[in-house]
């Protein structure tokens, strides 16, 4: 079967930054809804019309992946709004209750720095502003079920930032 929307593709990949540093490796195949929100548009474009066995290396500029880094998504909030155990690298959904920064979107914020009087929060995706290279292999293609088509997604987390740069290294 050729890849065309809507269908389910089973993929394996290796994701690297522009310097070849490993970011994520999907060693076990994972299914994705093709023609919905599961894959980046540029990846779908590359996969269109292909079949099981297809392999490619896809360059993803920030605008094709997690977007450009936006310094407006960084804010400072009072240290007193956070529990004693707060640590750099922790992620929180939305700003803490009592936050004073206005106009910030509802997002997942990463604690980037902790100071005696304030905590720095970053609402950018950890890979925002980073050029990526995805080495992908199509293992299987099948028709999507009615339920999958209605959902428009298989609803699985696509990327994990669990490999690559050391925890104290900056990605951008």
N, C-alpha and C positions, 0 to 999 in steps of 0.2 A: 504494500500500500504506500502511496506517495503522501507526503505531508501536505495537508491543506486544511483550512479551518472549516469546521471544528473537528479536531481529532486529539488523541492522546499520544504523546511521544515519551518514550522511555530514554533517558539520557544519562550519560556519565560525563564528568568534566573535570578539568583542572583550571582554576582561576588564579592568575598571577597579576601583580602590578606591572607597570611599564618596565621595571628593572628585572623582572623575572622572579621576584620574591613570591613564594607560595602564599596565597591568601586562604584558599579553600580547595579541597579536593573531594569530589563526589565519587567515591570508589564503587559503591553499590548503586546500581541503576535506580533512578527515581522518575516517577511519572509526572508529566506536566500537561496542562490543558493548553493546546496550541490554538490561538485565536481568541484568547482572553487576556487575563492579567498575570498569568504565571511566569511569563518570560519577557525579557526586554524586547522591544520592537525590532531592534537591530538583529538580535539572535533569531527571532521569528523570520525576519527577512532572509537571513542566510539559510535557514532550514527549509524554506518554501520549496515544494516540489521534490524534495529529497526523500530517501527511503532508509530503512534499516541498513546499517553498515557505513553510512555517510560520516565522514570526519572533517572537521574544519578548525582553523584557528581564527578567532574573531577579535579584532581590535575594537575596544569600546572606549571612546572618549567619555569624559564625565557626563556630557549632555545625553549620551546614549545609555548611561548606566544609573548612577545614583545622584546625578546633578552636580552643578558647580558648588563649591564651598561658599556658604552665605554667612558672613560675619554678623549679620543682623539676627541670626539665630543663636547667638551667644549672649548670655546675660549673667549678672552677678546677683545673688540673693544672700540675705543675712544668714550667717552660720547658725544662728539660733533656731532657724526653721527646720533644721535637719537633725536626725538622731545622732547620738554619740558615735555610733559605728559607721557613719558615712565615710566612704573611701573613694579615691579616684578610680574611675573605671566603672563604678556602679551606674546603673541606668534606672531612671524613674519615669513614670508616665505622667506627663504634664508637669507644671510647676507646682511646688509645694504650697499647701494652704498658707495664706498670709503673704505670698509673694507680691512684690511691688512693681515688678517689670510689667509694663503694659504692652499690649499688642502682640504678645507671643502666641504662636499657634499651639494647639493641642498636639503634642508630639512626644516621642520618647527622647528624653534628655540624658546625656551622659555627663557625669560629674568628671570634670577634667582637672580641676585644681581645688584645693581646700586651704583656706587661709584662716587666721584666728577670727577675723570679723566677717568673712564672706566665703561663699562657695561659687565656683564658676560652673555654669551649665551650658552644654552645647547641644542644640537641637538638630544639628546636621547628622546625616547617616555617617557612620565611621569611614565609609569609602567615598564620601562626597569630595569632588575635586580630584579624584584619582583616576588616571587612565588605566584601563584593565586589558588583559588579554585572556580570552576564554578558549581553551582547547576542548572541543566538544565532540562526543561520539553518540550517534543515534543507534540505540540497541533494538528498538521496536517501535512500531507505529500501529495504532488501532483506532477504530471508530470510537467516538465519544458516545456515552449513553445519554439518554434524554435528561437524566438527573444532572449529569456533568455539564451538558450544554446549558441547562437552565441556571446552574450555579455559575458558569463561566470561569471556574477555577477549581482546582483540586484542593486549594486551601492549605497547602503545605509551605512551611518556611523554605525559601529558596537558598539563601546564602547564610553561612555562619562565618563570623570572623574569629576563627579559633586557631588558625595557624599563622605562620609568617612572622611579621615583625615582632620583636620583643615587646612586652607590655608597656615599657616606658618609651618606646620609639614613636615618633609622630608619623602618621600616614600621609599628612599633607602639610 
